[in-house]
Amino acid sequence: MDGVDLAEETQVGREEQAAVSWEAEENKAIVRRFYEAQAKGDLDTVEELLAPDFVDHSLLPGQDPGREGYIRSTAEVNAAFSDIRFTFDYQATDGDEMVISRLTTRSVLDRGTLFGMRPAGGRERLFPIIVIDRIVGGKIVEEWSANTVAPFLEELQQEIRERERIEQELLVARRIQEAALPKEVPTLVGWRITPFYQPAREVGGDFYDFHLLSEGRLGLVVGDATGKGVPAALVMSTTCGMLQLAAQALGSSSAGEILRRVNEALLARIPQNMFVTSFYAILEPNSGSFTYANAGHDLPYLWRGGDCEELRARGMPLGLMPGMNYEEKETLLKAGEAALLYSDGLVEAHDPEGDMFGFARLQAFVAEHGDEGSLGTLLLEELYSFTGEEWEQEDDITLLTLRSSAPLS
């Protein structure tokens, strides 16, 4: 009799254990389904799995503890994050109503504001979560979670503060750069001068300027300081000032001598890892004489009778080495002829396949369209067609066209 009772009790125990095991697995599955629904933004399933009297014991900022608060918080997270994924690393139960889960969440904050913080770029974020869910009758009635959100929010706030600091530096750099650029374009009878300047988001060191010289001559300069942001803007501004002073001191004597003096002055005033490329020209408006020197800058082009010539002159960039001399050359700009000065942001622009606009394309375009008065505008249209609508400008772009429009004496 005792043996029969023991066997019956053992069988009942096994059945009870199996029932508990089955219920535990069902509860684990409910939690997995619950988080999968959150990742997808499936608010109907989230609501279905939460008990009407659900209580969240680990609240996000501004979250109500009840079911509606949890659903609202889930919607806000999905509105701010994309590509939300939960990976369950471990699950266990207490043999009754509690499910303990350790999981990893991955997401990208790029859609909208979260807890008052704006999107912070496309970087994927990964952080661990430990949650405990109490499940009764197939519904989640309570949830606790380890405080893993606070470190994430602190990291996010630090990243946003750093981004705002960089944005402020870029704003300062752009203001420095714009302050150094000329406010007006000189008016010369029989000449048309057309500048264009478009900064990239991450400001570089492009500049152009005009110098009113003695005997009615005009100095024109285009240049580019290496680097980005405030350092490049400061070097660019310093160079502009030095070129102005050197041009005033020398009058209209020599483009090469102006570059030589600025090179010596810059050596002691800019960081060793920086330099400035520059093309300087002096125009005599009455005769069309155009003398020029080049400090390592991209070669300008001269349109003449359907041909496009490079304006070549040897010279090292400014601020690299002491004792440099700059070759000086001269040409004559006749009626209808045009010169194009530019920065490397034009030729180094890329199309969607990664190909550069390049010098050959630029020279061929100038040869074909150099006789048109709106050469700069046409060139920009060609550039935008080449780069496509989704192009993110990589560097500053500066153009300066000079055209003779009347017979010269």
URUR-V718899 format. One record per pair of residues at least 12 apart in sequence whose C-alpha atoms are under 10 Angstrom apart, sorted by the first residue. I is the first residue (numbers start at 1). GAP is how many residues later the second one is. Records with the same first field share a line. If there is no record, write none. Layout:
I: GAP ; GAP
//
This chain:
17: 78
20: 75 ; 76 ; 77
21: 72 ; 74 ; 75
23: 70 ; 72 ; 73 ; 74 ; 114 ; 115
24: 68 ; 69 ; 70 ; 71 ; 72 ; 73 ; 74 ; 75 ; 111
25: 66 ; 67 ; 68 ; 74
26: 109 ; 112
27: 65 ; 66 ; 69 ; 70 ; 71 ; 72 ; 106 ; 107 ; 108 ; 109 ; 110 ; 111 ; 112 ; 113
28: 63 ; 64 ; 65 ; 70 ; 71 ; 72 ; 73 ; 105 ; 107
29: 62 ; 70
30: 19 ; 69 ; 103 ; 105 ; 108 ; 109 ; 110
31: 18 ; 60 ; 68 ; 69 ; 70 ; 100 ; 101 ; 102 ; 103 ; 104 ; 107 ; 108 ; 109
32: 54 ; 55 ; 56 ; 59 ; 69 ; 71
33: 12 ; 13 ; 16
34: 12 ; 13 ; 14 ; 15 ; 16 ; 106
35: 50 ; 51 ; 52 ; 53 ; 68 ; 70
36: 48 ; 49 ; 50 ; 51
37: 12 ; 37
38: 33 ; 36 ; 37 ; 39 ; 40 ; 46 ; 47 ; 48
39: 35 ; 38 ; 39 ; 42 ; 43 ; 44 ; 45 ; 46 ; 47 ; 66 ; 67 ; 68
40: 38 ; 42 ; 43 ; 44 ; 45
41: 30 ; 33 ; 34 ; 35 ; 36 ; 37 ; 38 ; 43
42: 29 ; 32 ; 33 ; 36
43: 28 ; 29 ; 31 ; 32
44: 27
46: 21 ; 24 ; 25 ; 28 ; 94
47: 20 ; 21 ; 23 ; 24 ; 92 ; 93
48: 90 ; 91 ; 92
49: 86 ; 89 ; 90 ; 91 ; 92
50: 16 ; 17 ; 18 ; 20 ; 21 ; 85 ; 88 ; 89 ; 90 ; 91 ; 92
51: 15 ; 16 ; 84 ; 85 ; 86 ; 87 ; 88 ; 89 ; 90 ; 91
52: 14 ; 15 ; 16 ; 87 ; 88 ; 89
53: 13 ; 14 ; 87 ; 88 ; 89
54: 12 ; 13 ; 14 ; 15 ; 16 ; 80 ; 85 ; 86 ; 87 ; 88 ; 89
55: 12 ; 14 ; 15 ; 85 ; 86 ; 87 ; 88 ; 89
56: 13 ; 14 ; 77 ; 84 ; 85 ; 86 ; 87 ; 88 ; 89
57: 85 ; 86 ; 87 ; 88
58: 73 ; 85 ; 86 ; 87 ; 88 ; 89 ; 91
59: 14 ; 84 ; 85 ; 86 ; 88 ; 90
60: 13 ; 55 ; 87 ; 89 ; 90
61: 12 ; 53 ; 54 ; 55 ; 88 ; 89
62: 53
65: 77
66: 75 ; 76
67: 73 ; 74 ; 75
76: 36 ; 37 ; 38 ; 39
77: 30 ; 32 ; 34 ; 35 ; 36 ; 37 ; 38
78: 29 ; 31 ; 33 ; 34 ; 36
79: 30 ; 31 ; 32 ; 33 ; 34 ; 35
80: 27 ; 28 ; 29 ; 30 ; 31 ; 32 ; 33 ; 34 ; 35 ; 37 ; 38 ; 39
81: 25 ; 26 ; 27 ; 28 ; 29 ; 30 ; 31 ; 32 ; 33 ; 38 ; 41 ; 43
82: 24 ; 25 ; 26 ; 27 ; 28 ; 29 ; 30 ; 40 ; 42
83: 23 ; 24 ; 25 ; 26 ; 27 ; 41
84: 21 ; 22 ; 23 ; 24 ; 25 ; 40 ; 41
85: 19 ; 20 ; 21 ; 22 ; 23 ; 41
86: 17 ; 18 ; 19 ; 20 ; 21 ; 40 ; 42 ; 43
87: 15 ; 16 ; 17 ; 18 ; 19 ; 41 ; 42
88: 13 ; 14 ; 15 ; 16 ; 17 ; 40 ; 41 ; 42
89: 12 ; 13 ; 14 ; 15 ; 39 ; 40 ; 41
90: 12 ; 13 ; 14 ; 40
91: 12 ; 39 ; 40 ; 41
92: 40
93: 39 ; 40 ; 41
96: 38 ; 39 ; 40
97: 36 ; 37 ; 38 ; 39 ; 40 ; 41 ; 43 ; 44
98: 34 ; 35 ; 36 ; 37 ; 38 ; 42 ; 44 ; 45
99: 32 ; 33 ; 34 ; 35 ; 36 ; 41 ; 44
100: 30 ; 31 ; 32 ; 33 ; 34 ; 43 ; 44 ; 45
101: 28 ; 29 ; 30 ; 31 ; 32 ; 44
102: 26 ; 27 ; 28 ; 29 ; 30 ; 43 ; 44
103: 24 ; 25 ; 26 ; 27 ; 28
104: 22 ; 23 ; 24 ; 25 ; 26
105: 20 ; 21 ; 22 ; 23 ; 24
106: 18 ; 19 ; 20 ; 21 ; 22
107: 15 ; 16 ; 17 ; 18 ; 19 ; 20
108: 12 ; 13 ; 14 ; 15 ; 16 ; 17 ; 18
109: 12 ; 13 ; 14 ; 15 ; 16 ; 47
110: 12 ; 13 ; 14
114: 39
115: 38
117: 36 ; 39 ; 40 ; 43
118: 38 ; 39 ; 42
119: 37 ; 41
120: 36 ; 37 ; 39 ; 40 ; 43
121: 38 ; 39 ; 42
125: 27 ; 31
126: 26
127: 21 ; 22 ; 24 ; 25
128: 18 ; 19 ; 20 ; 21 ; 24
129: 16 ; 17 ; 18 ; 19 ; 20
130: 14 ; 15 ; 16 ; 17 ; 18
131: 12 ; 13 ; 14 ; 15 ; 16
132: 12 ; 13 ; 14
133: 12
166: 36 ; 63 ; 64
167: 34 ; 35 ; 62
169: 33 ; 34 ; 60 ; 61 ; 62
170: 31 ; 32 ; 33 ; 34 ; 58 ; 59 ; 60 ; 63
171: 30 ; 31 ; 32 ; 58 ; 59
172: 31 ; 57 ; 58 ; 61
173: 29 ; 30 ; 31 ; 32 ; 55 ; 56 ; 57 ; 58 ; 59 ; 60 ; 61
174: 25 ; 26 ; 27 ; 28 ; 29 ; 30 ; 31 ; 55 ; 56 ; 59
175: 28 ; 55 ; 58
176: 53 ; 54 ; 56 ; 57 ; 58 ; 60 ; 61
177: 22 ; 26 ; 27 ; 28 ; 29 ; 30 ; 52 ; 53 ; 55 ; 56 ; 57 ; 58 ; 59 ; 60
178: 19 ; 21 ; 29 ; 55 ; 59
179: 58
180: 27 ; 28 ; 29 ; 53 ; 54 ; 56 ; 57 ; 58 ; 59 ; 60 ; 61
181: 16 ; 25 ; 26 ; 27 ; 28 ; 29 ; 55 ; 56 ; 59
182: 13 ; 25 ; 26 ; 27 ; 28 ; 29
183: 26
184: 25 ; 26
185: 24 ; 25
186: 24 ; 25 ; 26 ; 32
188: 28 ; 29 ; 30 ; 97 ; 98 ; 216
189: 96 ; 97 ; 215 ; 216 ; 217
190: 95 ; 96 ; 98 ; 145 ; 213 ; 214 ; 215 ; 216 ; 217 ; 218
191: 94 ; 95 ; 97 ; 144 ; 145 ; 147 ; 211 ; 212 ; 213 ; 214 ; 215
192: 146 ; 181 ; 209 ; 210 ; 211 ; 212 ; 213 ; 214
193: 27 ; 145 ; 146 ; 207 ; 208 ; 209 ; 210 ; 211
194: 146 ; 179 ; 180 ; 181 ; 182 ; 183 ; 205 ; 206 ; 207 ; 208 ; 209
195: 13 ; 14 ; 145 ; 146 ; 147 ; 181 ; 203 ; 204 ; 205 ; 206 ; 207
196: 12 ; 146 ; 180 ; 181 ; 184 ; 201 ; 202 ; 203 ; 204 ; 205
197: 145 ; 146 ; 199 ; 200 ; 201 ; 202 ; 203
198: 147 ; 195 ; 197 ; 198 ; 199 ; 200 ; 201
199: 146 ; 194 ; 195 ; 196 ; 197 ; 198 ; 199
200: 28 ; 145 ; 192 ; 193 ; 194 ; 195 ; 196 ; 197
201: 28 ; 191 ; 192 ; 193 ; 194 ; 195
202: 25 ; 26 ; 27 ; 28 ; 191 ; 192 ; 193 ; 194
203: 24 ; 25 ; 26 ; 27 ; 28 ; 29 ; 30 ; 191 ; 192 ; 193
204: 20 ; 21 ; 22 ; 23 ; 24 ; 25 ; 26 ; 27 ; 28 ; 29 ; 32 ; 141 ; 190 ; 191 ; 192 ; 193
205: 18 ; 19 ; 20 ; 21 ; 22 ; 23 ; 24 ; 25 ; 26 ; 27 ; 28 ; 29 ; 30 ; 31 ; 32 ; 71 ; 72 ; 138 ; 190 ; 191
206: 16 ; 17 ; 18 ; 19 ; 20 ; 22 ; 26 ; 27 ; 30 ; 31 ; 70 ; 71 ; 72 ; 136 ; 137 ; 138 ; 139 ; 189 ; 190 ; 191 ; 192
207: 14 ; 15 ; 16 ; 17 ; 18 ; 26 ; 29 ; 30 ; 32 ; 33 ; 71 ; 135 ; 136 ; 189 ; 190 ; 191 ; 192
208: 12 ; 13 ; 14 ; 15 ; 16 ; 28 ; 32 ; 70 ; 71 ; 72 ; 133 ; 134 ; 135 ; 190 ; 191 ; 192
209: 12 ; 13 ; 14 ; 31 ; 32 ; 34 ; 35 ; 71 ; 191
210: 12 ; 30 ; 33 ; 34 ; 70 ; 71 ; 72
211: 32 ; 33 ; 34 ; 36 ; 37 ; 40 ; 41 ; 71
212: 32 ; 35 ; 36 ; 39 ; 40 ; 70
213: 34 ; 35 ; 36 ; 37 ; 38 ; 39 ; 40 ; 69 ; 70 ; 71
214: 33 ; 34 ; 36 ; 37 ; 38 ; 39
215: 36 ; 37 ; 69 ; 70
216: 36 ; 67 ; 68 ; 69 ; 70
217: 34 ; 35 ; 65 ; 66 ; 67 ; 68 ; 69 ; 72 ; 73
218: 33 ; 34 ; 63 ; 64 ; 65 ; 66 ; 67 ; 72
219: 24 ; 25 ; 28 ; 32 ; 33 ; 36 ; 61 ; 62 ; 63 ; 64 ; 65 ; 71 ; 72 ; 73
220: 35 ; 59 ; 60 ; 61 ; 62 ; 63 ; 72 ; 121 ; 180 ; 182
221: 19 ; 22 ; 23 ; 34 ; 57 ; 58 ; 59 ; 60 ; 61 ; 71 ; 72 ; 73 ; 120 ; 179
222: 18 ; 55 ; 56 ; 57 ; 58 ; 59 ; 72 ; 75 ; 76 ; 78 ; 119 ; 120 ; 121 ; 176 ; 177 ; 178
223: 13 ; 16 ; 17 ; 53 ; 54 ; 55 ; 56 ; 57 ; 71 ; 72 ; 73 ; 74 ; 75 ; 94 ; 118 ; 119 ; 120 ; 121 ; 175
224: 12 ; 15 ; 51 ; 52 ; 53 ; 54 ; 55 ; 72 ; 73 ; 74 ; 93 ; 118 ; 119 ; 120 ; 121 ; 172 ; 173 ; 174
225: 12 ; 14 ; 49 ; 50 ; 51 ; 52 ; 53 ; 92 ; 93 ; 94
226: 47 ; 48 ; 49 ; 50 ; 51
227: 46 ; 47 ; 48 ; 49
228: 167 ; 168
231: 39 ; 40 ; 43
232: 38 ; 42 ; 43 ; 44
234: 36
235: 31 ; 34 ; 35 ; 36 ; 39 ; 40 ; 41
236: 39 ; 40
238: 28 ; 31 ; 32
239: 23 ; 24 ; 26 ; 27 ; 30 ; 31 ; 36 ; 37 ; 39 ; 79 ; 80
240: 22
241: 21
242: 16 ; 17 ; 19 ; 20 ; 21 ; 23 ; 24
243: 15 ; 16 ; 18 ; 19 ; 20 ; 37
244: 14 ; 18
245: 13 ; 16 ; 17
246: 12 ; 13 ; 14 ; 15 ; 16 ; 19
247: 12 ; 14 ; 15 ; 35
252: 30 ; 31 ; 32
253: 29
254: 26 ; 27 ; 28 ; 37 ; 38 ; 39 ; 74
255: 24 ; 25 ; 26 ; 27 ; 36 ; 37 ; 38 ; 39 ; 71 ; 72 ; 73 ; 74
256: 23 ; 24 ; 25 ; 35 ; 36 ; 37 ; 38 ; 39 ; 57 ; 58 ; 59 ; 69 ; 70 ; 71 ; 72 ; 73
257: 36 ; 68 ; 69 ; 70 ; 71
258: 22 ; 35 ; 68
259: 19 ; 20 ; 21 ; 34 ; 35 ; 36 ; 56 ; 57 ; 58 ; 59 ; 65 ; 66 ; 67 ; 68
260: 33 ; 35 ; 55 ; 56 ; 58 ; 62 ; 63 ; 64 ; 65 ; 66 ; 67
261: 57 ; 62 ; 63 ; 64
262: 56 ; 57
263: 12 ; 13 ; 32 ; 53 ; 54 ; 55 ; 56 ; 57 ; 58 ; 59 ; 60 ; 61 ; 62
264: 54 ; 55 ; 56 ; 57 ; 58 ; 59 ; 60
265: 53 ; 54 ; 57
266: 52 ; 53 ; 54 ; 55 ; 56
267: 51 ; 52 ; 53 ; 54 ; 55
268: 51 ; 54
269: 50
270: 49 ; 50
271: 48 ; 49
272: 47 ; 48
273: 46 ; 47
274: 43 ; 44 ; 45 ; 46
275: 21 ; 41 ; 42 ; 43 ; 44 ; 45 ; 46
276: 19 ; 20 ; 21 ; 40 ; 41 ; 42 ; 43 ; 44
277: 17 ; 18 ; 19 ; 20 ; 21 ; 38 ; 39 ; 40 ; 41 ; 42 ; 66
278: 15 ; 16 ; 17 ; 18 ; 19 ; 20 ; 37 ; 38 ; 39 ; 40 ; 65
279: 13 ; 14 ; 15 ; 16 ; 17 ; 18 ; 19 ; 20 ; 21 ; 32 ; 34 ; 36 ; 38 ; 62 ; 63 ; 64
280: 12 ; 13 ; 14 ; 15 ; 17 ; 48 ; 61
281: 12 ; 13 ; 47 ; 48 ; 49
282: 48
283: 47 ; 48 ; 49 ; 50 ; 119
284: 48 ; 49
285: 48 ; 119 ; 123 ; 124
286: 121 ; 122 ; 123
287: 45 ; 46 ; 47 ; 120 ; 121 ; 122
288: 43 ; 44 ; 45 ; 46 ; 47 ; 116 ; 119 ; 120 ; 121
289: 41 ; 42 ; 43 ; 44 ; 45 ; 119
290: 39 ; 40 ; 41 ; 42 ; 43 ; 49
291: 37 ; 38 ; 39 ; 40 ; 41
292: 19 ; 20 ; 21 ; 34 ; 35 ; 36 ; 37 ; 38 ; 39
293: 18 ; 19 ; 20 ; 21 ; 22 ; 32 ; 33 ; 34 ; 35 ; 36 ; 37
294: 17 ; 18 ; 19 ; 20 ; 21 ; 22 ; 23 ; 24 ; 32 ; 33 ; 34 ; 35
295: 18 ; 19 ; 20 ; 21 ; 22 ; 23 ; 24 ; 29 ; 30 ; 31 ; 32
296: 17 ; 18 ; 19 ; 20 ; 21 ; 22 ; 30
297: 16 ; 17 ; 18 ; 19 ; 20 ; 21 ; 44 ; 45 ; 46 ; 47
298: 12 ; 13 ; 14 ; 43 ; 44 ; 45 ; 46 ; 49 ; 61
299: 12 ; 13 ; 14 ; 41 ; 42 ; 43 ; 44 ; 45 ; 60
300: 12 ; 39 ; 40 ; 41 ; 42 ; 43 ; 63 ; 100 ; 101
301: 37 ; 38 ; 39 ; 40 ; 41 ; 61 ; 62 ; 65 ; 66 ; 69 ; 100
302: 29 ; 31 ; 35 ; 36 ; 37 ; 38 ; 39 ; 61 ; 64 ; 65 ; 68 ; 99 ; 100 ; 101
303: 30 ; 33 ; 34 ; 35 ; 36 ; 37 ; 60 ; 63 ; 64 ; 65 ; 66 ; 67 ; 68 ; 100
304: 29 ; 30 ; 31 ; 32 ; 33 ; 34 ; 35 ; 63 ; 66 ; 67
305: 29 ; 31 ; 32 ; 33 ; 62 ; 65 ; 66
306: 31 ; 60 ; 61 ; 62 ; 63 ; 64 ; 65
307: 56 ; 57 ; 59 ; 60 ; 61 ; 63 ; 64
308: 30 ; 31 ; 54 ; 55 ; 56 ; 57 ; 58 ; 59 ; 60 ; 61 ; 62
309: 30 ; 54 ; 57 ; 58
310: 29 ; 30 ; 53
311: 18 ; 19 ; 20 ; 28 ; 29 ; 30
312: 15 ; 16 ; 17
313: 13 ; 14 ; 15 ; 16 ; 17
314: 12 ; 13 ; 14 ; 15
315: 12 ; 13
333: 69 ; 70 ; 71 ; 75
334: 69 ; 70 ; 71 ; 72 ; 73 ; 74
335: 68 ; 69 ; 70 ; 71 ; 72 ; 73
336: 34 ; 35 ; 36 ; 37 ; 67 ; 68 ; 69 ; 70 ; 71
337: 33 ; 34 ; 35 ; 65 ; 66 ; 67 ; 68 ; 69
338: 28 ; 32 ; 33 ; 34 ; 35 ; 37 ; 63 ; 64 ; 65 ; 66 ; 67
339: 27 ; 31 ; 61 ; 62 ; 63 ; 64 ; 65
340: 26 ; 30 ; 35 ; 36 ; 59 ; 60 ; 61 ; 62 ; 63
341: 57 ; 58 ; 59 ; 60 ; 61
342: 55 ; 56 ; 57 ; 58 ; 59
343: 52 ; 53 ; 54 ; 55 ; 56 ; 57
344: 14 ; 15 ; 51 ; 52 ; 53 ; 54 ; 55
345: 12 ; 48 ; 49 ; 50 ; 51 ; 52 ; 53 ; 54
346: 12 ; 13 ; 16 ; 33 ; 34 ; 37 ; 47 ; 48 ; 49 ; 50 ; 51 ; 52 ; 53
347: 12 ; 13 ; 14 ; 15 ; 36 ; 50
348: 46 ; 47 ; 49
349: 34 ; 35 ; 37 ; 38 ; 42 ; 43 ; 44 ; 45 ; 46 ; 47 ; 48
350: 33 ; 36 ; 37 ; 38 ; 41 ; 42 ; 43 ; 44
351: 32 ; 33 ; 34 ; 35 ; 36 ; 37 ; 38 ; 39 ; 40
352: 34 ; 35 ; 36 ; 37 ; 38 ; 39
353: 34
354: 33
355: 31 ; 32
356: 30 ; 31
357: 25 ; 26 ; 29 ; 30
362: 17 ; 20 ; 21
365: 13 ; 14 ; 17
366: 12 ; 13
370: 33
371: 32
372: 31
373: 28 ; 30 ; 32
374: 27
375: 26 ; 27 ; 28
376: 23 ; 24 ; 25
377: 22
379: 20
380: 17 ; 19
//
